Amino acid sequence: MLQLHLQITGSLSTRVDGRRLVRAARTALEAEGVDRPVALTVVVVDDAEMERLHVAYRGEAGTTDVLTFPFDPLPGGDEEGEYLGDVVIAWPQAARQAGEMGHAPQDEVDLLVVHGVLHLLGYDDEEPEARSRMWARQAHIMGRLGLGHVAPREA
């Protein structure tokens, strides 16, 4: 069971299909064999908010497409309904990337949700070998979503 909290900033709510975000997150969790109750939050923001977060949490200027914030539970916490963390997506950056890659912005946002969920589950893409593993899982999940044509940009 997935409990997804969705927050979409201002006018972006007319551009983002929340049902697809839920489907992308659920499909990623199922593909990774997560069969326990979990919750996560997906936040869709503009470039200014993403740049603020990028500087504050990664120490890097400029916007980025997605940031993840895994939840670090307190010792002895309740395991039922485990909270995985937050996935923050910059819609304008996702739309630009979609244009560069030749697919729809919502398809890119779906990819970023899958990418973020994989990070919350412990995948990493900093080193080439780890990135290869993570992107293979993304490709598999995107195929399950009928979006096999959508692939991540080279970092």
C-alpha positions in Angstrom: 0.0 0.0 0.0 1.3 3.4 -1.0 0.4 6.7 0.6 1.6 9.5 -1.6 1.4 13.1 -0.5 1.5 15.4 -3.5 2.3 19.1 -3.3 2.3 21.1 -6.5 3.3 24.8 -6.3 0.9 27.4 -7.6 0.1 27.4 -11.3 2.0 24.2 -11.9 -1.0 22.3 -10.7 -2.6 22.7 -14.1 0.4 21.1 -15.8 1.0 18.1 -13.7 -1.1 14.9 -13.7 -1.1 13.8 -10.1 -2.5 10.4 -11.0 0.5 9.7 -13.2 2.8 10.6 -10.4 1.1 8.1 -8.1 1.2 5.4 -10.8 4.9 6.1 -11.5 5.8 5.8 -7.7 3.6 2.7 -7.2 5.1 1.0 -10.3 8.7 1.7 -9.1 7.9 0.4 -5.6 6.3 -2.8 -7.0 9.2 -3.4 -9.4 11.6 -3.2 -6.5 9.5 -5.7 -4.5 8.3 -3.3 -1.8 5.3 -5.0 -0.4 5.0 -3.2 2.9 3.0 -0.1 3.6 5.0 3.0 2.7 4.5 6.7 2.3 6.4 9.4 0.5 5.9 13.0 -0.6 6.4 14.3 -4.2 6.7 18.1 -4.4 6.6 19.9 -7.7 8.2 23.3 -7.7 9.4 26.1 -9.9 13.1 26.9 -10.8 13.5 29.5 -8.1 12.5 27.1 -5.3 14.6 24.3 -6.7 17.6 26.6 -6.9 17.1 27.6 -3.3 16.9 23.9 -2.3 19.9 23.0 -4.5 22.1 25.6 -2.9 20.9 24.9 0.7 21.2 21.1 0.5 23.8 20.3 -2.1 25.8 23.5 -2.0 25.4 23.9 -5.8 24.2 27.0 -7.6 21.5 26.8 -10.3 18.5 24.6 -10.6 18.4 20.9 -11.0 15.7 18.4 -12.1 15.2 16.4 -9.0 16.3 16.2 -5.4 15.5 13.5 -2.9 15.4 13.7 0.9 15.4 10.2 2.4 13.7 10.0 5.8 16.0 9.0 8.6 13.7 7.4 11.2 14.3 7.8 14.9 15.6 4.7 16.7 12.7 2.5 17.9 10.3 4.2 15.5 7.1 2.6 14.2 7.9 0.4 11.2 4.2 0.2 10.1 3.5 2.7 7.4 7.2 3.5 6.8 7.9 7.0 5.5 10.5 6.8 2.8 11.1 10.6 2.3 10.6 13.4 -0.2 11.1 13.7 -3.9 11.3 17.3 -5.2 10.9 18.0 -8.9 11.5 21.2 -10.8 8.7 21.3 -13.5 10.5 24.0 -15.7 13.7 22.0 -15.7 11.8 18.8 -16.5 10.0 20.5 -19.3 13.3 21.8 -20.8 14.9 18.3 -20.5 11.8 16.8 -22.2 12.2 19.2 -25.1 15.8 18.3 -25.5 15.1 14.6 -25.4 12.0 14.8 -27.6 9.3 13.6 -25.3 6.4 15.2 -23.3 7.1 17.1 -20.0 4.8 14.7 -18.0 6.8 11.8 -19.3 10.0 13.4 -17.9 8.3 14.1 -14.6 7.3 10.4 -14.5 10.9 9.5 -15.0 12.0 11.8 -12.3 9.5 10.3 -9.8 10.9 6.8 -10.6 14.4 8.2 -10.3 13.5 9.8 -6.9 11.8 6.7 -5.6 14.9 4.6 -6.5 17.1 7.0 -4.5 14.7 6.7 -1.5 15.2 3.0 -1.8 18.9 3.3 -1.6 20.1 3.5 -5.2 22.9 5.9 -6.0 24.0 7.3 -9.4 27.3 9.1 -8.4 29.7 6.4 -9.6 29.5 4.9 -13.1 28.8 1.3 -12.0 26.1 2.4 -9.5 24.6 4.7 -12.2 24.5 1.9 -14.6 22.6 -0.3 -12.1 20.2 2.5 -11.2 19.5 3.5 -14.8 18.9 -0.2 -15.8 16.2 -0.3 -13.1 14.7 3.0 -14.3 14.6 1.7 -17.9 12.8 -1.5 -16.7 10.3 0.5 -14.7 9.7 3.1 -17.5 9.0 0.1 -19.8 6.4 -1.2 -17.3 4.8 2.3 -17.5 4.7 2.1 -21.3 7.3 4.9 -21.4 10.3 2.9 -22.5 11.3 5.7 -24.9 12.0 8.0 -22.0 15.6 7.8 -20.7 17.6 10.0 -18.4 19.9 12.6 -19.7 23.6 12.0 -19.4 24.9 13.7 -16.3 
